[in-house]
Amino acid sequence: MEIIENGIVVNGAISLAHPLPLADGCQVVVRVEASITPEKSGPQSSSAEDISLHPFFGQWADRTDIVDSSDYVRQERDKWQQRATRQD
């Protein structure tokens, strides 16, 4: 079973918004991954703000050959839809 939760470190301990659905005495492995920015309290959403926290966000920002990223992606997807032709 895998549970992923966001928490806040308080005096060296991780504080979660609510208890985990695990039995007392259950052994767990904890992997700590610091957020880029402190998380807001409350439920997670799939807003653009959340996406911007991922490390891949903005990875091509310095590219000069891509002026309009939406147009670039649209053109690439159009290429993917074309069938490859056999070259004899």
N, C-alpha and C positions, 0 to 999 in steps of 0.2 A: 504494500500500500504506500502511496506517496501523497503527502499533503504539503501544499505550498502556501505559506502565510506571510504577510508582511508584519513586522514588529518594530518596536523602538527600543533601543538600548537605554536602560535607566540604571545608573550605578553599577554597570557591568553585567546586568541581567537583561535578557530579552523579554520585553513586555508585549504580549499579543492582545488584540482587541477583544477576543473571547476565548474560552477554553477549547482545547483540541479534543476531538472525539476519540481519545485513547484511554485505555484502562490504566489505573494507577499501577505502577511497577513495570509497565511496558518499557522494554529497552528500545531506544531509537538512535539513529545516527543523525547528527545535526551538521548541516553545511551552511556556513554563514557567508552571504554575499551582500556587501554593502551597496545601497542604492546610490545612484548618481546624485540625486537630490533627496532630501527628507520627504518621506511619504506623507500625504495628507491623511488625517484620520477619516474613517468612513469606508463604505464599500468601494471595491475596485470597479472601474468602468473602462470601456474600450474607447475613450476619447483620444483625440489627437495629442493631448498633453501626456497621456500615458505612453503612447508610442514614441514620443520624443525622448523618453528615458532609456530606450534601448541603445546599446553601443553602436549599432549599425546606422542609426539615424544620422543623416547628413554626411555619410562617408564619401559621397561624390560631390560635395559642395564646391570644391575647388576646380572641378573639371570645366574647361573652357569650351569643349566640343558639344556640350549639352546645354542649350540655352533654355529650353522649356522641357522640364523633366516629364510632364504628363504626355506631351507630344512624342517625346523620345520613346517612352514605354509603349505608347499606342503603335508606333511604327514597328518596334521590335515584335510586339504580339502579332501584328499583321504578317510579318515574315515567318513566324512560327506556324501560322495557319496554312501557309503555302506548302503544297506537296513537293517533295524533292523529285526531280525528274532524272530519269536514268540516262547516263552519259555513256554511249557505246563507242 
